[in-house]
Amino acid sequence: MNEATTLTRADVCAAAIADAFADDGEIFGSPMGLLPMLGVRLARLTSNPDLVISDGESLWLAGTPPLFAKADVVEGWIPFRRVFDIVAHGKRHVMMGATQIDRHGNQNISAIGPFERPTRQLLGSRGAPGNTVNNRTSYWVPKHSPRVFVEQVDVVSGVGPARAKAAGAGASRFNDIHRIVTNLAVLDVLGADDTVRLRSVHPGVDVEEVVAATGFALDIADDVPTTREPTAEELVIINEVLDPKGLRFKEVPR
């Protein structure tokens, strides 16, 4: 590989995010954040050309422009108020961030500390409750650490499968916590009793490193595979089409 196509951890993460959307078919891919946007657009240009994307503000995009570039071809209007119709309808896969995720796949973006008197105010629950009971939901964590992966979240913003089932059919029917992609690994919530399971570790990372960076006991198979590397085609798309400025390295440094 030349310097422009040298494999980096950020590229592996982008491909892993793209894989999370590969089998969705014609659905609204709704990424929140830089690497999720890159991964979703990579999926659209490779594994899932039927994926519907927006500019993150108000436009449906017919083309697949570079990150934060002006839309080249617009095919529709999606004002913020219409997003809630799509959330309720369900034809959407959202990838959110997470300040905390616990062993049952609950997510916190609301506050840190005791519920009665938090020590730090965050974004607030925002759309997390509605996303997780209506839409396929994945999470992106750029720095896998015990501060993020905790035994129990301080506030439940996004609902994991065990809590959704306990709340009844209205909450569990469409609850689908699909993937958790981090800078170290790929996880899901298909472990025993709906707990977080280690699916793969990224190239250059071993299972022990992920265990040490997680604040609870992961469900781990005897043989954990390595996350696949991006193909040569994907690396060209990432480097020359979607992110020629290398913005992804702000989240996952070289």
Protein Blocks (a to p, Z undefined) as FASTA:
>chain_A
ZZklgccfklmmmmmmmmmmmmnmpaddddedjklmmmmmmmmmmmmmmbccdehlmpcc
fbdcdehiacfbdcbdcdfklmmmmmmnopacdddddfbdcfkopacfkbgcjfklcfbd
cebjmlmmmmmmmbccddddfbgcfklmcfbdfbdfbdcfklmmmnojklmmmgccfbdc
dfkbccdfkbghhiacdfbdcehiafklmmmmpcbdcdddfbdcddddddfklmmmmmmm
mmmnommmmmmcZZ
